[in-house]
Structure formats: structure tokens, C-alpha cells
Amino acid sequence: LPYYFTHFQPHFAQRFFPNNDQPGDKATVEVYAVVDSRYTVLSNGVKSKDEVFQEQGKNLRRVEWKQEKPHSTYLTAIAIGQFEAVSVNEDLPSTIWVAPGRKDRAWVVVNELKSLWNFQVGYTGAKYGWPKLDIVALPRFFWSGMENTGLIFLRESKVSVEVKNDQLARPVVMSLLSNEMAHQWFGNLVTMRYWD
């Protein structure tokens, strides 16, 4: 099945839903989607509904996400596709989402996410400001990564490490992931007023 995902930076959210689309003008967001039941729907905030139902002979899924803490509208994100969840651990509200059959290739992100999280909290002296931090590996994502609030998008080729002893892959993955995580504090939590 095809994938569907958004990229609203710098000012493309206004093409998708009504808003002022300036970084300093923050808003709460609710995302509601009805899709083929084989799809997973991911977005910012907390998932408040996820139910499978039938209508006119079709198997469908109804999903609702709520971002209750205001954030810049360009950080609103949606990813719809067939994903497999990789849990990081119980005390970190984070999941890595990859294409089916590729869980074993996300080992660098799985192994390093908690230490990066702890470093960011220690460095800033501020708690993580969002309800969760999901990492989504997307095929054909133009940018290497995007720091959507609590829903980081990474190009799949930057997340997947095919060989366990690949010495060059770890620094590439870590550099990209640490950059997108830092934006959860600088850019998402503390935000410039205007793009200029």
C-alpha cells in the first residue's frame, strides 16, 4: 500500500487546514482520519480513538489524535502507512515505527534513543515537554529528518542499518536523531516568533 505523510515547514500548514502559519502563533490540534483498516495512523499528541469498523463492505479504521499543548502549526504531522512498532522501553514514552519486516534494522535508534533523551534533559535542565516521542521511518522522505512535535520523521535509509558491524552507520543515525530531538526543545518548545 502507498504511504501518506505531511511536511508543513515552513508555511504549508495553511494549505491543509485554516491557521495563521507563523511559528510563534501556536495552537492545539485534533487530527481525525478514516482509512483502510490495514493502515496505521500516526500524529502529534495522544491517540484518543482507534477503532476498526465495516462500512459498505469495506474494512476501515477510524483514528483520532489530540495535541492539547499548543505548538506551531507547521509542526502538525500525519503519517499513514503500514508500520510495525518497536518499543524502546517502559519508562520512555517512545515507539519507533518502521516498515513491516524491518524492525531488526532499527537497532541503532533502539539502542541509543534513551541515552540521547537523557542527554537532552540534562543539557537543557528542562523536562521533555510533549506526551510522547515517536520516531517514524518513512520511504522517499525528501528531507533526512523533520522534528514534528513528538513525532519525528526520518528517511528510512537513514534509520535502517543493514549490518550490525557497520562502523559508519552509527554516527550518521546518531547525528540526525540528536538534531531532530534537540528541536523538541529548541524550535518546538521555545520557538521564534516569525520566520524572518
BELMO-V865240 format. One record per helix or strand of 2 or more residues. SS is the DSSP state (H for helix, E for strand). FROM is the first residue (numbers start at 0). LEN is the number of residues. If there is no record, write none. Layout:
ss:SS from:FROM len:LEN
ss:SS from:FROM len:LEN
This chain:
ss:E from:3 len:2
ss:H from:12 len:3
ss:E from:25 len:11
ss:E from:39 len:4
ss:E from:45 len:10
ss:E from:57 len:15
ss:H from:72 len:3
ss:E from:77 len:4
ss:E from:82 len:7
ss:E from:91 len:8
ss:H from:102 len:22
ss:E from:132 len:6
ss:E from:144 len:2
ss:E from:150 len:5
ss:H from:155 len:4
ss:H from:168 len:14
